[in-house]
Amino acid sequence: MLLKDKTAVVFAANGAIGSAVARRFSAEGAVVHISGRNADSVKRLGDEIGSSAETVDATDEVQVQAYFTRLANAKSTPNIVFNAIGSRAAAASYGRPAGMLTRDTFLLPLEVVAWSQFLTARSAANALMAQRQSGAIVTLSASLSGQFIPFMSGITAACGAVEAVTRTLAAEYGRAGIRVNCVRAGGMPETRTIRETTAQMAETMGATPGGAGKPTVTNVLGRPLQVGETATIVAFIASDFASGVAGQVVNVCAGALV
C-alpha cells in the first residue's frame, strides 16, 4: 500500500480523473478527503470510498483556504494534494480555430485551470509549512503542451502555465520537504472532456469523430491512455517511493512524447 499512513486531498473529484485518483489513493491506504462543486456526486464518491466529502470551488481563494483551515483544525492537514480541475470543452471552445476565440474564451482555461492549480498547491504548501510537515503536491496538465495539436490554443497555454508554475513552486517549497510535481497526461477517451473535444474537432475539420481524433492518440502503445493508468502514476508520484522526484513534469501519455 503506497500511501499507508498518509492523508490526501483531491480537489475537483467530480470528474473521471479526480474520482479515479481518489479511489486509487484510498486503495493505496490513504485517508482521503474529497471536494468538488457538485455536492451530490462528491457525496456519492465519498460514501463509496469512505472519505469525507465537501462542496468546495477550487477556483475560490476564500473557499480553498477555509477548507485547509477546517482540515488543520481537525488535525487532518493533508500531506498529499491533487487537483483535477478542468473547464467544459464548449465553454472554453476546445477544438475551435484560434481565429474564433475571444479574449475571455482564450483566457478561461488560464483563469480556471492554471489559477486553481496554483491556488491549491500554494495553499497546501503553506498549510504544511505551518504544521512543519513534509508532503507531496501533484498538479495536472495535458500532453497538448508537448505536441502540435491545432484548435486548442487556450488549454494548451494553460497546461504550459501549470507546468511552469509547478517548477517554480517546487523550487520555493522543496527545502521545506514539500515535493511539487506535475503529471502530464495524454488524452483519455473515458473522460467527458476528450469526448466533447473530439466531437468539436471533427466538426471543425469536417471529419468523423474517429478520424479527427486519430492524430491525438498516435503513440508507442497504439492505444489511448486509460484513466486508471493516470491515477496509478499520480499515486506513485505522491508516495515516498518517489521521494527523490521534485519539480518534474512526468509524461503519462502511452508513449506519445519522448
Phi and psi in degrees as GROMACS dihedral restraints (atoms count N, CA, C in turn):
[ dihedral_restraints ]
;  ai    aj    ak    al  type     phi  dphi    fc
    3     4     5     6     1   -60.7    20    10
    4     5     6     7     1   -30.9    20    10
    6     7     8     9     1  -118.3    20    10
    7     8     9    10     1    25.8    20    10
    9    10    11    12     1   -58.9    20    10
   10    11    12    13     1   137.1    20    10
   12    13    14    15     1    70.3    20    10
   13    14    15    16     1    15.1    20    10
   15    16    17    18     1  -104.3    20    10
   16    17    18    19     1   154.9    20    10
   18    19    20    21     1  -118.3    20    10
   19    20    21    22     1   126.2    20    10
   21    22    23    24     1  -122.9    20    10
   22    23    24    25     1   149.7    20    10
   24    25    26    27     1  -122.3    20    10
   25    26    27    28     1   134.3    20    10
   27    28    29    30     1  -119.4    20    10
   28    29    30    31     1   117.6    20    10
   30    31    32    33     1   -88.9    20    10
   31    32    33    34     1   152.6    20    10
   33    34    35    36     1    55.2    20    10
   34    35    36    37     1    49.4    20    10
   36    37    38    39     1   -79.4    20    10
   37    38    39    40     1     1.8    20    10
   39    40    41    42     1   -68.7    20    10
   40    41    42    43     1   -35.6    20    10
   42    43    44    45     1   -84.3    20    10
   43    44    45    46     1  -179.7    20    10
   45    46    47    48     1   -62.8    20    10
   46    47    48    49     1   -42.2    20    10
   48    49    50    51     1   -73.8    20    10
   49    50    51    52     1   -48.3    20    10
   51    52    53    54     1   -60.2    20    10
   52    53    54    55     1   -42.6    20    10
   54    55    56    57     1   -68.4    20    10
   55    56    57    58     1   -36.9    20    10
   57    58    59    60     1   -65.3    20    10
   58    59    60    61     1   -40.1    20    10
   60    61    62    63     1   -66.6    20    10
   61    62    63    64     1   -41.7    20    10
   63    64    65    66     1   -60.0    20    10
   64    65    66    67     1   -44.0    20    10
   66    67    68    69     1   -63.4    20    10
   67    68    69    70     1   -41.2    20    10
   69    70    71    72     1   -66.2    20    10
   70    71    72    73     1   -44.4    20    10
   72    73    74    75     1   -56.3    20    10
   73    74    75    76     1   -45.1    20    10
   75    76    77    78     1   -64.3    20    10
   76    77    78    79     1   -43.7    20    10
   78    79    80    81     1   -63.6    20    10
   79    80    81    82     1   -28.1    20    10
   81    82    83    84     1   -88.0    20    10
   82    83    84    85     1     7.0    20    10
   84    85    86    87     1   100.2    20    10
   85    86    87    88     1     2.5    20    10
   87    88    89    90     1   -78.9    20    10
   88    89    90    91     1   150.7    20    10
   90    91    92    93     1   -79.8    20    10
   91    92    93    94     1   122.5    20    10
   93    94    95    96     1  -115.0    20    10
   94    95    96    97     1   132.3    20    10
   96    97    98    99     1  -112.6    20    10
   97    98    99   100     1   129.9    20    10
   99   100   101   102     1  -120.3    20    10
  100   101   102   103     1   153.5    20    10
  102   103   104   105     1  -147.3    20    10
  103   104   105   106     1   161.7    20    10
  105   106   107   108     1  -176.1    20    10
  106   107   108   109     1   175.8    20    10
  108   109   110   111     1   -87.6    20    10
  109   110   111   112     1   -16.6    20    10
  111   112   113   114     1  -100.0    20    10
  112   113   114   115     1   104.2    20    10
  114   115   116   117     1   -61.7    20    10
  115   116   117   118     1   -40.5    20    10
  117   118   119   120     1   -65.4    20    10
  118   119   120   121     1   -44.6    20    10
  120   121   122   123     1   -70.5    20    10
  121   122   123   124     1   -37.9    20    10
  123   124   125   126     1   -70.6    20    10
  124   125   126   127     1   -31.8    20    10
  126   127   128   129     1   -65.9    20    10
  127   128   129   130     1   -43.3    20    10
  129   130   131   132     1   -60.6    20    10
  130   131   132   133     1   -43.6    20    10
  132   133   134   135     1   -65.1    20    10
  133   134   135   136     1   -42.1    20    10
  135   136   137   138     1   -59.8    20    10
  136   137   138   139     1   -42.5    20    10
  138   139   140   141     1   -63.6    20    10
  139   140   141   142     1   -37.5    20    10
  141   142   143   144     1   -65.1    20    10
  142   143   144   145     1   -44.1    20    10
  144   145   146   147     1  -104.0    20    10
  145   146   147   148     1     2.9    20    10
  147   148   149   150     1    70.4    20    10
  148   149   150   151     1    42.9    20    10
  150   151   152   153     1  -122.1    20    10
  151   152   153   154     1   161.5    20    10
  153   154   155   156     1   -73.4    20    10
  154   155   156   157     1   147.1    20    10
  156   157   158   159     1  -136.5    20    10
  157   158   159   160     1   132.0    20    10
  159   160   161   162     1  -133.5    20    10
  160   161   162   163     1   155.4    20    10
  162   163   164   165     1   -88.9    20    10
  163   164   165   166     1   111.0    20    10
  165   166   167   168     1  -137.5    20    10
  166   167   168   169     1   129.2    20    10
  168   169   170   171     1   -87.3    20    10
  169   170   171   172     1   109.9    20    10
  171   172   173   174     1   -73.2    20    10
  172   173   174   175     1     1.3    20    10
  174   175   176   177     1  -100.6    20    10
  175   176   177   178     1    -4.0    20    10
  177   178   179   180     1  -100.4    20    10
  178   179   180   181     1   113.3    20    10
  180   181   182   183     1   -61.1    20    10
  181   182   183   184     1   -40.1    20    10
  183   184   185   186     1   -65.1    20    10
  184   185   186   187     1   -44.7    20    10
  186   187   188   189     1   -66.0    20    10
  187   188   189   190     1   -41.5    20    10
  189   190   191   192     1   -64.7    20    10
  190   191   192   193     1   -45.8    20    10
  192   193   194   195     1   -63.7    20    10
  193   194   195   196     1   -41.2    20    10
  195   196   197   198     1   -62.9    20    10
  196   197   198   199     1   -36.5    20    10
  198   199   200   201     1   -62.9    20    10
  199   200   201   202     1   -48.0    20    10
  201   202   203   204     1   -64.9    20    10
  202   203   204   205     1   -35.2    20    10
  204   205   206   207     1   -64.1    20    10
  205   206   207   208     1   -43.3    20    10
  207   208   209   210     1   -62.1    20    10
  208   209   210   211     1   -41.2    20    10
  210   211   212   213     1   -65.8    20    10
  211   212   213   214     1   -40.9    20    10
  213   214   215   216     1   -64.7    20    10
  214   215   216   217     1   -41.1    20    10
  216   217   218   219     1   -64.9    20    10
  217   218   219   220     1   -27.7    20    10
  219   220   221   222     1   -89.0    20    10
  220   221   222   223     1    10.5    20    10
  222   223   224   225     1    55.3    20    10
  223   224   225   226     1    43.1    20    10
  225   226   227   228     1  -134.6    20    10
  226   227   228   229     1    40.9    20    10
  228   229   230   231     1   -59.0    20    10
  229   230   231   232     1   124.0    20    10
  231   232   233   234     1   -72.4    20    10
  232   233   234   235     1   138.4    20    10
  234   235   236   237     1  -103.1    20    10
  235   236   237   238     1     6.9    20    10
  237   238   239   240     1  -137.4    20    10
  238   239   240   241     1   131.3    20    10
  240   241   242   243     1  -135.2    20    10
  241   242   243   244     1   133.3    20    10
  243   244   245   246     1  -137.0    20    10
  244   245   246   247     1   140.2    20    10
  246   247   248   249     1  -127.1    20    10
  247   248   249   250     1   120.7    20    10
  249   250   251   252     1  -107.2    20    10
  250   251   252   253     1    22.0    20    10
  252   253   254   255     1   -61.5    20    10
  253   254   255   256     1   148.6    20    10
  255   256   257   258     1  -152.2    20    10
  256   257   258   259     1   172.4    20    10
  258   259   260   261     1  -106.5    20    10
  259   260   261   262     1   151.6    20    10
  261   262   263   264     1   -65.6    20    10
  262   263   264   265     1   139.5    20    10
  264   265   266   267     1   -58.0    20    10
  265   266   267   268     1   -43.5    20    10
  267   268   269   270     1   -67.0    20    10
  268   269   270   271     1   -41.4    20    10
  270   271   272   273     1   -63.3    20    10
  271   272   273   274     1   -36.4    20    10
  273   274   275   276     1   -97.2    20    10
  274   275   276   277     1     5.5    20    10
  276   277   278   279     1    57.5    20    10
  277   278   279   280     1    40.7    20    10
  279   280   281   282     1   -63.0    20    10
  280   281   282   283     1   137.4    20    10
  282   283   284   285     1    85.8    20    10
  283   284   285   286     1     4.0    20    10
  285   286   287   288     1  -105.1    20    10
  286   287   288   289     1   150.3    20    10
  288   289   290   291     1   -60.0    20    10
  289   290   291   292     1   149.3    20    10
  291   292   293   294     1   -58.5    20    10
  292   293   294   295     1   -34.7    20    10
  294   295   296   297     1   -64.9    20    10
  295   296   297   298     1   -15.1    20    10
  297   298   299   300     1   -94.0    20    10
  298   299   300   301     1    -9.1    20    10
  300   301   302   303     1   -82.2    20    10
  301   302   303   304     1   130.5    20    10
  303   304   305   306     1   -81.2    20    10
  304   305   306   307     1   169.4    20    10
  306   307   308   309     1   -56.8    20    10
  307   308   309   310     1   -47.9    20    10
  309   310   311   312     1   -65.6    20    10
  310   311   312   313     1   -37.7    20    10
  312   313   314   315     1   -67.5    20    10
  313   314   315   316     1   -42.8    20    10
  315   316   317   318     1   -61.2    20    10
  316   317   318   319     1   -41.0    20    10
  318   319   320   321     1   -79.2    20    10
  319   320   321   322     1   -15.7    20    10
  321   322   323   324     1   -54.9    20    10
  322   323   324   325     1   -49.1    20    10
  324   325   326   327     1   -63.5    20    10
  325   326   327   328     1   -32.0    20    10
  327   328   329   330     1   -67.5    20    10
  328   329   330   331     1   -41.9    20    10
  330   331   332   333     1   -72.9    20    10
  331   332   333   334     1   -30.6    20    10
  333   334   335   336     1   -91.1    20    10
  334   335   336   337     1   -61.1    20    10
  336   337   338   339     1   -73.8    20    10
  337   338   339   340     1   -56.9    20    10
  339   340   341   342     1   -64.3    20    10
  340   341   342   343     1   -44.0    20    10
  342   343   344   345     1   -62.3    20    10
  343   344   345   346     1   -46.3    20    10
  345   346   347   348     1   -64.4    20    10
  346   347   348   349     1   -41.7    20    10
  348   349   350   351     1   -61.5    20    10
  349   350   351   352     1   -43.0    20    10
  351   352   353   354     1   -63.2    20    10
  352   353   354   355     1   -45.4    20    10
  354   355   356   357     1   -61.9    20    10
  355   356   357   358     1   -50.2    20    10
  357   358   359   360     1   -70.4    20    10
  358   359   360   361     1   -35.4    20    10
  360   361   362   363     1   -66.4    20    10
  361   362   363   364     1   -46.1    20    10
  363   364   365   366     1   -63.2    20    10
  364   365   366   367     1   -44.3    20    10
  366   367   368   369     1   -63.7    20    10
  367   368   369   370     1   -41.3    20    10
  369   370   371   372     1   -64.1    20    10
  370   371   372   373     1   -44.8    20    10
  372   373   374   375     1   -63.0    20    10
  373   374   375   376     1   -42.2    20    10
  375   376   377   378     1   -64.8    20    10
  376   377   378   379     1   -38.2    20    10
  378   379   380   381     1   -64.7    20    10
  379   380   381   382     1   -40.9    20    10
  381   382   383   384     1   -66.1    20    10
  382   383   384   385     1   -42.5    20    10
  384   385   386   387     1   -64.3    20    10
  385   386   387   388     1   -37.1    20    10
  387   388   389   390     1   -62.8    20    10
  388   389   390   391     1   -31.2    20    10
  390   391   392   393     1   -94.7    20    10
  391   392   393   394     1     1.6    20    10
  393   394   395   396     1    54.5    20    10
  394   395   396   397     1    45.9    20    10
  396   397   398   399     1  -113.8    20    10
  397   398   399   400     1   152.1    20    10
  399   400   401   402     1   -89.0    20    10
  400   401   402   403     1   170.0    20    10
  402   403   404   405     1  -177.5    20    10
  403   404   405   406     1   179.6    20    10
  405   406   407   408     1  -133.3    20    10
  406   407   408   409     1   128.5    20    10
  408   409   410   411     1  -116.9    20    10
  409   410   411   412     1   127.8    20    10
  411   412   413   414     1  -119.0    20    10
  412   413   414   415     1   118.4    20    10
  414   415   416   417     1   -93.3    20    10
  415   416   417   418     1   172.4    20    10
  417   418   419   420     1  -133.2    20    10
  418   419   420   421     1   130.0    20    10
  420   421   422   423     1  -131.5    20    10
  421   422   423   424     1  -171.3    20    10
  423   424   425   426     1  -127.5    20    10
  424   425   426   427     1   159.0    20    10
  426   427   428   429     1   -64.0    20    10
  427   428   429   430     1    -9.8    20    10
  429   430   431   432     1   -51.0    20    10
  430   431   432   433     1   -37.6    20    10
  432   433   434   435     1   -69.9    20    10
  433   434   435   436     1   -11.6    20    10
  435   436   437   438     1  -117.7    20    10
  436   437   438   439     1     7.0    20    10
  438   439   440   441     1  -126.7    20    10
  439   440   441   442     1  -178.3    20    10
  441   442   443   444     1  -114.1    20    10
  442   443   444   445     1    84.6    20    10
  444   445   446   447     1  -114.0    20    10
  445   446   447   448     1   121.5    20    10
  447   448   449   450     1   -77.2    20    10
  448   449   450   451     1   165.6    20    10
  450   451   452   453     1    66.0    20    10
  451   452   453   454     1    24.5    20    10
  453   454   455   456     1  -135.7    20    10
  454   455   456   457     1    40.2    20    10
  456   457   458   459     1   -60.0    20    10
  457   458   459   460     1   -51.1    20    10
  459   460   461   462     1   -65.5    20    10
  460   461   462   463     1   -48.9    20    10
  462   463   464   465     1   -71.4    20    10
  463   464   465   466     1   -31.4    20    10
  465   466   467   468     1   -64.6    20    10
  466   467   468   469     1   -41.5    20    10
  468   469   470   471     1   -62.0    20    10
  469   470   471   472     1   -40.3    20    10
  471   472   473   474     1   -65.6    20    10
  472   473   474   475     1   -41.2    20    10
  474   475   476   477     1   -64.0    20    10
  475   476   477   478     1   -40.8    20    10
  477   478   479   480     1   -61.6    20    10
  478   479   480   481     1   -38.7    20    10
  480   481   482   483     1   -66.4    20    10
  481   482   483   484     1   -41.7    20    10
  483   484   485   486     1   -60.3    20    10
  484   485   486   487     1   -43.8    20    10
  486   487   488   489     1   -65.7    20    10
  487   488   489   490     1   -40.1    20    10
  489   490   491   492     1   -66.2    20    10
  490   491   492   493     1   -44.3    20    10
  492   493   494   495     1   -70.4    20    10
  493   494   495   496     1   -27.9    20    10
  495   496   497   498     1   -59.5    20    10
  496   497   498   499     1   -43.3    20    10
  498   499   500   501     1   -66.0    20    10
  499   500   501   502     1   -42.6    20    10
  501   502   503   504     1   -71.9    20    10
  502   503   504   505     1   -34.9    20    10
  504   505   506   507     1   -68.6    20    10
  505   506   507   508     1   -35.7    20    10
  507   508   509   510     1   -60.9    20    10
  508   509   510   511     1   -41.1    20    10
  510   511   512   513     1   -68.4    20    10
  511   512   513   514     1   -34.1    20    10
  513   514   515   516     1   -74.5    20    10
  514   515   516   517     1   -39.0    20    10
  516   517   518   519     1  -106.9    20    10
  517   518   519   520     1    -6.5    20    10
  519   520   521   522     1   -59.1    20    10
  520   521   522   523     1   -39.2    20    10
  522   523   524   525     1   -71.0    20    10
  523   524   525   526     1   -12.4    20    10
  525   526   527   528     1   -90.1    20    10
  526   527   528   529     1     5.2    20    10
  528   529   530   531     1    84.6    20    10
  529   530   531   532     1    19.0    20    10
  531   532   533   534     1  -109.9    20    10
  532   533   534   535     1   112.8    20    10
  534   535   536   537     1   -89.3    20    10
  535   536   537   538     1   130.3    20    10
  537   538   539   540     1  -120.5    20    10
  538   539   540   541     1   120.9    20    10
  540   541   542   543     1  -134.5    20    10
  541   542   543   544     1   162.2    20    10
  543   544   545   546     1  -121.1    20    10
  544   545   546   547     1   135.4    20    10
  546   547   548   549     1   -99.5    20    10
  547   548   549   550     1   120.5    20    10
  549   550   551   552     1  -100.0    20    10
  550   551   552   553     1   105.4    20    10
  552   553   554   555     1   -99.3    20    10
  553   554   555   556     1   146.2    20    10
  555   556   557   558     1   -76.3    20    10
  556   557   558   559     1   171.9    20    10
  558   559   560   561     1   -66.6    20    10
  559   560   561   562     1   131.5    20    10
  561   562   563   564     1  -116.9    20    10
  562   563   564   565     1   108.7    20    10
  564   565   566   567     1   -60.3    20    10
  565   566   567   568     1   -15.3    20    10
  567   568   569   570     1   -67.8    20    10
  568   569   570   571     1   -20.2    20    10
  570   571   572   573     1   -86.9    20    10
  571   572   573   574     1   146.4    20    10
  573   574   575   576     1   -61.0    20    10
  574   575   576   577     1   -37.8    20    10
  576   577   578   579     1   -59.5    20    10
  577   578   579   580     1   -46.1    20    10
  579   580   581   582     1   -67.2    20    10
  580   581   582   583     1   -40.6    20    10
  582   583   584   585     1   -62.6    20    10
  583   584   585   586     1   -45.2    20    10
  585   586   587   588     1   -68.3    20    10
  586   587   588   589     1   -38.7    20    10
  588   589   590   591     1   -67.4    20    10
  589   590   591   592     1   -41.9    20    10
  591   592   593   594     1   -61.9    20    10
  592   593   594   595     1   -40.1    20    10
  594   595   596   597     1   -64.2    20    10
  595   596   597   598     1   -41.0    20    10
  597   598   599   600     1   -68.4    20    10
  598   599   600   601     1   -39.4    20    10
  600   601   602   603     1   -61.6    20    10
  601   602   603   604     1   -39.8    20    10
  603   604   605   606     1   -60.5    20    10
  604   605   606   607     1   -42.8    20    10
  606   607   608   609     1   -63.9    20    10
  607   608   609   610     1   -43.5    20    10
  609   610   611   612     1   -62.7    20    10
  610   611   612   613     1   -39.9    20    10
  612   613   614   615     1   -92.2    20    10
  613   614   615   616     1    -4.5    20    10
  615   616   617   618     1    65.8    20    10
  616   617   618   619     1    37.5    20    10
  618   619   620   621     1  -126.1    20    10
  619   620   621   622     1   174.4    20    10
  621   622   623   624     1   -76.0    20    10
  622   623   624   625     1   154.7    20    10
  624   625   626   627     1   -53.9    20    10
  625   626   627   628     1   -41.7    20    10
  627   628   629   630     1   -65.0    20    10
  628   629   630   631     1   -42.0    20    10
  630   631   632   633     1   -65.7    20    10
  631   632   633   634     1   -40.4    20    10
  633   634   635   636     1   -67.4    20    10
  634   635   636   637     1   -29.5    20    10
  636   637   638   639     1   -83.5    20    10
  637   638   639   640     1   -17.7    20    10
  639   640   641   642     1   -56.2    20    10
  640   641   642   643     1   -45.2    20    10
  642   643   644   645     1   -61.1    20    10
  643   644   645   646     1   -24.3    20    10
  645   646   647   648     1   -86.2    20    10
  646   647   648   649     1   -10.5    20    10
  648   649   650   651     1  -115.6    20    10
  649   650   651   652     1     7.5    20    10
  651   652   653   654     1   -70.1    20    10
  652   653   654   655     1   120.6    20    10
  654   655   656   657     1  -158.8    20    10
  655   656   657   658     1   179.8    20    10
  657   658   659   660     1   -62.7    20    10
  658   659   660   661     1   -39.8    20    10
  660   661   662   663     1   -79.9    20    10
  661   662   663   664     1   -14.2    20    10
  663   664   665   666     1    71.5    20    10
  664   665   666   667     1    22.0    20    10
  666   667   668   669     1  -152.8    20    10
  667   668   669   670     1   161.0    20    10
  669   670   671   672     1   -71.3    20    10
  670   671   672   673     1   156.3    20    10
  672   673   674   675     1   -67.5    20    10
  673   674   675   676     1   149.5    20    10
  675   676   677   678     1  -107.2    20    10
  676   677   678   679     1   148.4    20    10
  678   679   680   681     1   -57.9    20    10
  679   680   681   682     1   -41.0    20    10
  681   682   683   684     1   -61.6    20    10
  682   683   684   685     1   -33.1    20    10
  684   685   686   687     1   -68.3    20    10
  685   686   687   688     1   -40.6    20    10
  687   688   689   690     1   -62.6    20    10
  688   689   690   691     1   -45.3    20    10
  690   691   692   693     1   -60.9    20    10
  691   692   693   694     1   -38.6    20    10
  693   694   695   696     1   -64.8    20    10
  694   695   696   697     1   -41.2    20    10
  696   697   698   699     1   -68.2    20    10
  697   698   699   700     1   -38.8    20    10
  699   700   701   702     1   -58.0    20    10
  700   701   702   703     1   -45.3    20    10
  702   703   704   705     1   -62.4    20    10
  703   704   705   706     1   -40.9    20    10
  705   706   707   708     1   -65.1    20    10
  706   707   708   709     1   -46.4    20    10
  708   709   710   711     1   -61.8    20    10
  709   710   711   712     1   -32.8    20    10
  711   712   713   714     1   -77.9    20    10
  712   713   714   715     1   -15.1    20    10
  714   715   716   717     1   -86.1    20    10
  715   716   717   718     1   166.8    20    10
  717   718   719   720     1   -68.9    20    10
  718   719   720   721     1   -15.7    20    10
  720   721   722   723     1   -66.7    20    10
  721   722   723   724     1   -19.3    20    10
  723   724   725   726     1  -107.0    20    10
  724   725   726   727     1    31.0    20    10
  726   727   728   729     1   -61.7    20    10
  727   728   729   730     1   -21.1    20    10
  729   730   731   732     1   -94.6    20    10
  730   731   732   733     1     5.9    20    10
  732   733   734   735     1  -103.8    20    10
  733   734   735   736     1   118.1    20    10
  735   736   737   738     1  -149.5    20    10
  736   737   738   739     1   140.1    20    10
  738   739   740   741     1    69.8    20    10
  739   740   741   742     1    23.7    20    10
  741   742   743   744     1  -107.6    20    10
  742   743   744   745     1   153.1    20    10
  744   745   746   747     1  -105.7    20    10
  745   746   747   748     1   111.0    20    10
  747   748   749   750     1   -97.4    20    10
  748   749   750   751     1   117.3    20    10
  750   751   752   753     1   -78.1    20    10
  751   752   753   754     1   124.2    20    10
  753   754   755   756     1  -126.2    20    10
  754   755   756   757     1    79.8    20    10
  756   757   758   759     1  -133.1    20    10
  757   758   759   760     1    20.8    20    10
  759   760   761   762     1    56.5    20    10
  760   761   762   763     1    27.9    20    10
  762   763   764   765     1    87.0    20    10
  763   764   765   766     1    18.6    20    10
  765   766   767   768     1   -75.9    20    10
  766   767   768   769     1   -24.2    20    10
  768   769   770   771     1  -123.0    20    10
  769   770   771   772     1   150.7    20    10
